[in-house]
Amino acid sequence: MITVKYFGAIAAQANVAEEMVLFAEQSLVDLIQAVITKHNFDTVSYSVAVNHELIQDVATYDLQSNDVVALLPPFAGG
């Protein structure tokens, strides 16, 4: 299983903070595309972290069973 966590406006749009996804040796980009389609995130801006590490190249990252994927809203700071 893969745990997908949502934060901020992303969680509000998904109407859930976390969900479990069956692991089928898929790439991160495949998982994200499925989540975008499921929750209609077409206009949402986000960063992706896997196991607490920001992922810069989502297209080439392969997931492992029990990974935790987080969709993070844009950061603002002061």
C-alpha positions in Angstrom: 0.0 0.0 0.0 1.0 3.6 -0.6 -0.2 6.3 1.8 -1.1 9.6 0.1 -1.4 12.6 2.3 -2.9 16.0 1.4 -2.3 19.3 3.1 -3.9 22.8 3.1 -6.1 23.7 0.1 -5.3 20.4 -1.5 -6.8 18.5 1.4 -9.8 20.8 1.4 -10.4 20.1 -2.3 -10.0 16.4 -1.9 -12.2 16.5 1.2 -9.7 14.0 2.8 -6.4 14.4 4.5 -5.0 10.9 3.8 -5.9 7.8 1.8 -4.4 4.5 1.0 -3.7 3.3 -2.5 -2.9 -0.2 -3.6 0.7 -0.6 -4.7 1.1 -2.0 -8.1 4.8 -1.2 -8.9 3.8 2.1 -10.4 5.8 5.2 -11.0 5.2 8.4 -8.9 3.9 10.2 -12.0 1.3 7.4 -12.6 0.1 7.7 -9.0 -0.1 11.5 -9.2 -2.0 11.4 -12.5 -4.6 9.0 -10.9 -4.9 11.3 -7.8 -5.3 14.4 -10.1 -8.1 12.6 -12.0 -9.8 11.3 -8.9 -9.9 14.6 -7.0 -10.0 17.0 -10.0 -6.7 18.7 -9.1 -6.2 20.2 -12.6 -5.8 23.8 -11.4 -4.1 23.1 -8.1 -0.5 23.9 -7.6 1.6 21.6 -5.4 4.9 20.0 -4.6 5.5 16.3 -4.0 7.4 14.6 -1.2 8.0 10.9 -0.8 9.0 9.7 2.7 9.6 13.4 3.8 11.9 14.2 0.9 10.9 16.7 -1.8 11.0 15.1 -5.2 12.3 17.3 -8.0 12.0 14.8 -10.9 8.6 13.2 -10.4 8.7 11.7 -13.9 11.5 9.3 -13.1 10.7 8.3 -9.5 9.6 4.8 -8.9 7.5 4.1 -5.8 8.2 1.3 -3.3 5.6 -0.5 -1.2 4.8 1.4 2.0 6.0 4.8 0.7 4.3 7.9 2.0 3.5 10.4 -0.7 2.5 14.0 0.3 1.0 16.6 -1.9 2.0 20.0 -0.5 0.5 23.4 -1.3 2.9 26.2 -2.3 4.9 27.5 0.6 4.7 31.0 1.7 6.9 32.6 4.3 8.1 35.6 6.0 
